[in-house]
Amino acid sequence: MRIGVIGVGKMGFNHVKIFSQMKDVQVVGVADVNAQVARDVAQEFDTRPYTNYLDLLAQDLDAVSIVVPTTLHKQVAMDALNAGCHILVEKPIAATLDEGKDMIALAQKVNKKLLVGHVERFNPAVGILKELIDDGVLGEVVSISSKRVGPYQPRISDCGIILDLAPHDIDVISYLYNDRVREVYAVAGKVFHSHEDHATLMLKFRRGMAGVIETSWLPPHRDRRLNVVGNSGVATLDFIEQKVVVYDKNWAREANVDRKEPLRNELRYFIKLISNGEQPFVSGEDSLHALSVALSAVDSYKSGRVIRVQMPDIAEVNTGKVSPFRMVKKQ
């Protein structure tokens, strides 16, 4: 499989590293506007550097990872699709809903796979928690809350924390509920960033369940957790430790999780997806929904109002699709 990576900053570097370790993948080249970065990464992984990604797309590739700033996603994705490539695009899918729709439409037109990098969907602990919920272990789930905080990364300058981090949890909570967000209310502010650097989102889903997302760049430590409350039990998930614990009135039980690196799972899945007839586990439509909720949250905190989330006029997808990775069942 002939692969290219466009954008080789911190995350793009990780894409190149993992792809280069796959025996059935050839990393044909990497592209970055920073010529020195492109040369350094290419030298480390024995591939070719490009400063113009169009030159990389001309190398008869099967697929590319697009790891550039969100505002550039559409242009790079459209060029890659028109060059005959399957594409993996880091989340969010695009900067606007219209841009995301155009990407999805073109992928369908040229019959190429479009996978969006909502990497937490490929976290084995999320797969286990989904199984527990679907098996009724927690009873009827009424609320899900998440906390995603950590120190600011200076590379993030084109958007605030809602568009950068909240889509992870918007997507995971929607996946666990197998539902879409109907309304959002957000409170946010900025201490040092030009956009918001801390925010709390309150979500109301179509079937009436609640979701709460707390996210911040102010804490000096990373914390990634999620809590699920049902009428028969409670579950906690630690994204970093890949740990799931279930509590009921008598016991606390830890699930067995086959811990694996989520990004490696995601990239391996992308390679398999290219050669099979399946639809992506995380579709463009899923990511478009997460983007719509995030944009509505920005509108909410700026206006101080509850915002009804725009439901993009696209075919409805099943957000409850089972994870493609085998998980170790609960004890």
Buried (B, 14 or more C-beta within 10 A) or exposed (E): BBBBBBBBBEBBBBBBBBBBEBEEBBBBBBBBEEEEBBBBBBEEBEBBBBBEBEEBBEEEBBBBBBBBBBEBBBBBBBBBBEBEBBBBBBBBBBBBBEBBBBBBEBBEEEEBBBBBBBBBBBBBBBBBBBBBBEEEBBEEBEBBBBBBBBEBEEEBEBBBBBBBBBBBBBBBBBBBBBBBBBBBBBBBEBEEBEBBBBBBBBBBBEEEBBBBBBBBBBEEEEBBBBBBBBEEBBBBBBBEEBBBEBEBEEEEBEBEBEEBBBBBBBBBBBBEBBEEEEEBBBBBBBBBBBBBBBBBBBBBBEEEEEBEBBBBEBEEBEBBBEBBBEBEEBE
